[in-house]
Amino acid sequence: MDWVFLVPVSFVVVTLVAAILGAIRLLWCQKARYEGTLDVRRLRKGDIILTGKQPVSHSYQIQLANILTRKPKHRFWTHAAIYQGDGLLWEAQAKPNGVRQWRLDDYIQKGYYLRAFRHKYLKDEAVLDRLVAWCASQVGDGYDMRGVIFYALSIVTPVGLNFIFDNSAISKLCQVQDNFFCSELVVEAFNEVGHPISPFDAWRVKPTDFIGNPVLEEVA
């Protein structure tokens, strides 16, 4: 058999099997619940907010990525944002398209689960002001759907084949200028103020990667 034909076919088959097994695991774990609570009065400027919902139908693509890479109890967390203060946050959303300021209360009213994480070593109020100001400067930038697609592909691709995503061409293709998805915006914001929170390209970071991050601590 022609190896030129066999390699891409094998890649597709193995990737599909991984996706199917992930979907089965996601459905199997659908009754898992998050029992924690967040006291929003403890939030500070620059905190990273995670949101999620119980049903597996909610942002199921991100939940599938979560279930393939994290424990089932972390499947809920499908979105990340940066808290500004006074009940407001900055986020990148697909609908409406792009970076916007939004109300935390909107997530609370709609029954979302909430968690928050804080940079352990970033205490300077002036730097936190710059962090928020940078987010504000991105208003009008679009949503990075291309990065989301490539990220999803890298998740379901077996580890042994993940090297295909570790090249400059893919990185350039995914890092679309002036476009962000949620966790990408968060990572880039901290990069911009000189306090990086991930060693990876921003497009490769998903919301659950902030859980257990050594430079972040959970806001109780």
BASE-885630 format. One record per residue (C-alpha): z, x, y; residue number from 1. Coordinates in Angstrom, 3 decimals. Layout:
<nodes>
<node w="Z" u="X" v="Y" pos="NUM"/>
...
</nodes>
This chain:
<nodes>
<node w="0.000" u="0.000" v="0.000" pos="1"/>
<node w="-0.829" u="1.180" v="3.501" pos="2"/>
<node w="2.359" u="2.602" v="5.086" pos="3"/>
<node w="1.118" u="1.625" v="8.542" pos="4"/>
<node w="1.278" u="-1.984" v="7.351" pos="5"/>
<node w="4.423" u="-1.691" v="5.227" pos="6"/>
<node w="6.759" u="-0.298" v="7.912" pos="7"/>
<node w="6.362" u="-3.104" v="10.498" pos="8"/>
<node w="6.463" u="-5.778" v="7.789" pos="9"/>
<node w="9.679" u="-4.317" v="6.367" pos="10"/>
<node w="11.162" u="-4.189" v="9.864" pos="11"/>
<node w="10.385" u="-7.868" v="10.470" pos="12"/>
<node w="11.731" u="-8.941" v="7.063" pos="13"/>
<node w="14.990" u="-7.002" v="7.373" pos="14"/>
<node w="15.514" u="-8.242" v="10.936" pos="15"/>
<node w="14.943" u="-11.858" v="9.895" pos="16"/>
<node w="17.391" u="-11.499" v="7.009" pos="17"/>
<node w="20.020" u="-10.098" v="9.403" pos="18"/>
<node w="19.463" u="-12.998" v="11.802" pos="19"/>
<node w="19.717" u="-15.585" v="9.015" pos="20"/>
<node w="22.914" u="-14.063" v="7.624" pos="21"/>
<node w="24.346" u="-13.997" v="11.141" pos="22"/>
<node w="23.491" u="-17.670" v="11.651" pos="23"/>
<node w="25.190" u="-18.572" v="8.357" pos="24"/>
<node w="28.300" u="-16.641" v="9.375" pos="25"/>
<node w="28.292" u="-18.335" v="12.775" pos="26"/>
<node w="28.195" u="-21.796" v="11.208" pos="27"/>
<node w="30.882" u="-20.797" v="8.712" pos="28"/>
<node w="33.188" u="-19.772" v="11.571" pos="29"/>
<node w="32.480" u="-22.721" v="13.845" pos="30"/>
<node w="35.982" u="-24.179" v="13.453" pos="31"/>
<node w="37.630" u="-21.054" v="14.862" pos="32"/>
<node w="39.346" u="-21.751" v="18.182" pos="33"/>
<node w="40.632" u="-19.688" v="21.062" pos="34"/>
<node w="44.300" u="-20.434" v="21.652" pos="35"/>
<node w="44.921" u="-18.198" v="24.648" pos="36"/>
<node w="45.323" u="-19.312" v="28.255" pos="37"/>
<node w="44.627" u="-17.646" v="31.579" pos="38"/>
<node w="46.905" u="-18.056" v="34.575" pos="39"/>
<node w="44.299" u="-17.973" v="37.351" pos="40"/>
<node w="47.044" u="-17.261" v="39.891" pos="41"/>
<node w="47.249" u="-13.741" v="38.453" pos="42"/>
<node w="43.599" u="-12.965" v="39.145" pos="43"/>
<node w="42.695" u="-10.241" v="41.621" pos="44"/>
<node w="39.551" u="-9.109" v="43.352" pos="45"/>
<node w="37.308" u="-7.177" v="40.955" pos="46"/>
<node w="38.626" u="-8.754" v="37.745" pos="47"/>
<node w="36.025" u="-9.386" v="35.053" pos="48"/>
<node w="35.964" u="-13.025" v="33.968" pos="49"/>
<node w="34.726" u="-14.033" v="30.512" pos="50"/>
<node w="33.789" u="-17.639" v="29.787" pos="51"/>
<node w="32.871" u="-19.466" v="26.609" pos="52"/>
<node w="32.991" u="-22.747" v="24.731" pos="53"/>
<node w="33.980" u="-23.952" v="21.280" pos="54"/>
<node w="30.665" u="-25.448" v="19.989" pos="55"/>
<node w="28.306" u="-22.992" v="18.281" pos="56"/>
<node w="25.451" u="-24.757" v="20.070" pos="57"/>
<node w="26.669" u="-23.345" v="23.399" pos="58"/>
<node w="24.656" u="-20.192" v="24.201" pos="59"/>
<node w="24.071" u="-19.838" v="20.469" pos="60"/>
<node w="21.893" u="-16.736" v="20.920" pos="61"/>
<node w="24.800" u="-14.811" v="22.450" pos="62"/>
<node w="27.228" u="-16.226" v="19.887" pos="63"/>
<node w="24.896" u="-14.983" v="17.157" pos="64"/>
<node w="24.951" u="-11.498" v="18.695" pos="65"/>
<node w="28.743" u="-11.704" v="18.891" pos="66"/>
<node w="29.161" u="-12.737" v="15.271" pos="67"/>
<node w="26.921" u="-9.874" v="14.115" pos="68"/>
<node w="28.897" u="-7.226" v="15.987" pos="69"/>
<node w="32.444" u="-8.539" v="16.489" pos="70"/>
<node w="35.129" u="-10.473" v="14.638" pos="71"/>
<node w="34.634" u="-14.265" v="14.437" pos="72"/>
<node w="37.492" u="-14.834" v="16.892" pos="73"/>
<node w="35.371" u="-13.223" v="19.614" pos="74"/>
<node w="32.299" u="-15.403" v="19.129" pos="75"/>
<node w="33.057" u="-17.715" v="22.084" pos="76"/>
<node w="32.535" u="-15.239" v="24.922" pos="77"/>
<node w="28.990" u="-15.705" v="26.145" pos="78"/>
<node w="29.215" u="-15.058" v="29.888" pos="79"/>
<node w="30.774" u="-12.543" v="32.280" pos="80"/>
<node w="31.332" u="-12.542" v="36.031" pos="81"/>
<node w="33.249" u="-10.641" v="38.723" pos="82"/>
<node w="36.068" u="-12.362" v="40.546" pos="83"/>
<node w="35.959" u="-12.163" v="44.334" pos="84"/>
<node w="39.175" u="-13.975" v="45.150" pos="85"/>
<node w="39.971" u="-17.382" v="46.628" pos="86"/>
<node w="38.602" u="-19.094" v="43.523" pos="87"/>
<node w="35.118" u="-17.574" v="43.873" pos="88"/>
<node w="33.154" u="-15.279" v="41.571" pos="89"/>
<node w="29.821" u="-13.474" v="41.400" pos="90"/>
<node w="27.547" u="-13.964" v="38.420" pos="91"/>
<node w="23.979" u="-13.807" v="37.130" pos="92"/>
<node w="22.794" u="-17.041" v="35.536" pos="93"/>
<node w="19.473" u="-18.026" v="33.995" pos="94"/>
<node w="19.696" u="-21.484" v="35.578" pos="95"/>
<node w="19.549" u="-21.426" v="38.528" pos="96"/>
<node w="17.663" u="-18.182" v="38.286" pos="97"/>
<node w="19.539" u="-15.068" v="39.323" pos="98"/>
<node w="22.606" u="-13.748" v="41.111" pos="99"/>
<node w="24.848" u="-16.215" v="42.894" pos="100"/>
<node w="28.360" u="-16.859" v="44.153" pos="101"/>
<node w="30.084" u="-19.637" v="42.219" pos="102"/>
<node w="33.383" u="-21.445" v="41.893" pos="103"/>
<node w="35.760" u="-20.555" v="39.078" pos="104"/>
<node w="37.053" u="-24.117" v="39.214" pos="105"/>
<node w="33.654" u="-25.340" v="38.011" pos="106"/>
<node w="34.215" u="-23.577" v="34.679" pos="107"/>
<node w="37.766" u="-24.886" v="34.469" pos="108"/>
<node w="36.681" u="-28.475" v="35.126" pos="109"/>
<node w="33.970" u="-28.228" v="32.451" pos="110"/>
<node w="36.452" u="-27.114" v="29.801" pos="111"/>
<node w="35.403" u="-23.500" v="29.356" pos="112"/>
<node w="37.646" u="-20.971" v="27.679" pos="113"/>
<node w="38.600" u="-18.207" v="30.118" pos="114"/>
<node w="39.739" u="-14.603" v="29.771" pos="115"/>
<node w="40.026" u="-11.866" v="32.375" pos="116"/>
<node w="40.069" u="-8.069" v="32.308" pos="117"/>
<node w="41.008" u="-5.583" v="35.018" pos="118"/>
<node w="40.014" u="-1.957" v="35.558" pos="119"/>
<node w="43.099" u="0.133" v="34.757" pos="120"/>
<node w="42.356" u="2.876" v="37.247" pos="121"/>
<node w="40.639" u="1.086" v="40.126" pos="122"/>
<node w="43.342" u="0.148" v="42.623" pos="123"/>
<node w="41.729" u="1.052" v="45.952" pos="124"/>
<node w="41.198" u="-2.143" v="47.942" pos="125"/>
<node w="38.344" u="-0.586" v="49.910" pos="126"/>
<node w="36.466" u="0.213" v="46.690" pos="127"/>
<node w="37.063" u="-3.316" v="45.393" pos="128"/>
<node w="35.645" u="-4.621" v="48.682" pos="129"/>
<node w="32.542" u="-2.487" v="48.094" pos="130"/>
<node w="32.286" u="-3.832" v="44.546" pos="131"/>
<node w="32.227" u="-7.423" v="45.779" pos="132"/>
<node w="29.933" u="-6.546" v="48.692" pos="133"/>
<node w="27.420" u="-4.984" v="46.304" pos="134"/>
<node w="27.370" u="-8.176" v="44.230" pos="135"/>
<node w="26.800" u="-10.189" v="47.406" pos="136"/>
<node w="23.887" u="-7.914" v="48.312" pos="137"/>
<node w="22.136" u="-8.886" v="45.061" pos="138"/>
<node w="21.877" u="-12.586" v="45.961" pos="139"/>
<node w="18.292" u="-13.664" v="45.422" pos="140"/>
<node w="17.698" u="-11.155" v="42.631" pos="141"/>
<node w="16.318" u="-12.793" v="39.507" pos="142"/>
<node w="17.693" u="-13.165" v="35.986" pos="143"/>
<node w="16.810" u="-10.345" v="33.596" pos="144"/>
<node w="15.443" u="-12.356" v="30.685" pos="145"/>
<node w="13.476" u="-9.357" v="29.436" pos="146"/>
<node w="16.673" u="-7.366" v="29.042" pos="147"/>
<node w="18.299" u="-10.260" v="27.170" pos="148"/>
<node w="15.377" u="-10.429" v="24.719" pos="149"/>
<node w="15.400" u="-6.705" v="23.995" pos="150"/>
<node w="19.164" u="-6.739" v="23.659" pos="151"/>
<node w="18.971" u="-9.587" v="21.130" pos="152"/>
<node w="16.345" u="-7.679" v="19.149" pos="153"/>
<node w="18.492" u="-4.545" v="19.110" pos="154"/>
<node w="21.430" u="-6.560" v="17.761" pos="155"/>
<node w="19.603" u="-8.059" v="14.765" pos="156"/>
<node w="17.779" u="-4.814" v="14.027" pos="157"/>
<node w="19.510" u="-2.822" v="11.260" pos="158"/>
<node w="21.479" u="0.177" v="12.525" pos="159"/>
<node w="19.154" u="2.594" v="10.758" pos="160"/>
<node w="16.220" u="1.315" v="12.808" pos="161"/>
<node w="17.976" u="1.039" v="16.170" pos="162"/>
<node w="16.525" u="4.381" v="17.227" pos="163"/>
<node w="13.355" u="2.541" v="18.287" pos="164"/>
<node w="15.298" u="1.141" v="21.254" pos="165"/>
<node w="16.684" u="4.545" v="22.264" pos="166"/>
<node w="13.734" u="5.865" v="24.209" pos="167"/>
<node w="12.775" u="6.081" v="27.856" pos="168"/>
<node w="9.900" u="3.595" v="27.567" pos="169"/>
<node w="12.136" u="0.800" v="26.234" pos="170"/>
<node w="14.856" u="1.636" v="28.755" pos="171"/>
<node w="12.365" u="1.475" v="31.618" pos="172"/>
<node w="10.989" u="-1.811" v="30.311" pos="173"/>
<node w="14.445" u="-3.386" v="30.055" pos="174"/>
<node w="15.824" u="-2.174" v="33.371" pos="175"/>
<node w="13.823" u="-4.554" v="35.516" pos="176"/>
<node w="14.342" u="-3.775" v="39.193" pos="177"/>
<node w="16.376" u="-6.405" v="41.048" pos="178"/>
<node w="16.985" u="-8.493" v="37.915" pos="179"/>
<node w="20.232" u="-8.867" v="35.987" pos="180"/>
<node w="21.808" u="-10.857" v="33.199" pos="181"/>
<node w="25.531" u="-11.566" v="33.374" pos="182"/>
<node w="27.195" u="-8.516" v="31.818" pos="183"/>
<node w="24.448" u="-6.256" v="33.139" pos="184"/>
<node w="25.411" u="-7.268" v="36.698" pos="185"/>
<node w="29.070" u="-6.491" v="35.961" pos="186"/>
<node w="28.339" u="-3.032" v="34.540" pos="187"/>
<node w="25.963" u="-2.127" v="37.367" pos="188"/>
<node w="28.499" u="-3.240" v="39.994" pos="189"/>
<node w="31.140" u="-0.838" v="38.673" pos="190"/>
<node w="28.519" u="1.913" v="38.357" pos="191"/>
<node w="27.597" u="1.425" v="42.005" pos="192"/>
<node w="31.151" u="2.085" v="43.217" pos="193"/>
<node w="31.634" u="5.130" v="40.991" pos="194"/>
<node w="33.927" u="3.575" v="38.398" pos="195"/>
<node w="31.737" u="3.057" v="35.290" pos="196"/>
<node w="33.086" u="0.829" v="32.544" pos="197"/>
<node w="30.510" u="1.578" v="29.836" pos="198"/>
<node w="28.717" u="4.711" v="28.580" pos="199"/>
<node w="25.683" u="2.613" v="27.637" pos="200"/>
<node w="22.745" u="1.313" v="29.645" pos="201"/>
<node w="23.845" u="-1.882" v="31.373" pos="202"/>
<node w="21.248" u="-3.984" v="29.536" pos="203"/>
<node w="22.883" u="-3.056" v="26.215" pos="204"/>
<node w="26.312" u="-4.438" v="27.140" pos="205"/>
<node w="27.313" u="-7.989" v="26.267" pos="206"/>
<node w="30.397" u="-9.931" v="27.452" pos="207"/>
<node w="32.431" u="-9.247" v="24.298" pos="208"/>
<node w="32.036" u="-5.496" v="24.840" pos="209"/>
<node w="34.612" u="-5.777" v="27.617" pos="210"/>
<node w="37.189" u="-6.790" v="24.984" pos="211"/>
<node w="38.939" u="-3.662" v="23.749" pos="212"/>
<node w="37.264" u="-1.525" v="26.412" pos="213"/>
<node w="39.585" u="1.491" v="26.947" pos="214"/>
<node w="39.321" u="1.418" v="30.754" pos="215"/>
<node w="40.090" u="-2.308" v="30.984" pos="216"/>
<node w="43.304" u="-4.249" v="30.445" pos="217"/>
<node w="43.592" u="-7.961" v="29.830" pos="218"/>
<node w="45.057" u="-10.132" v="32.563" pos="219"/>
<node w="47.795" u="-12.136" v="30.841" pos="220"/>
</nodes>
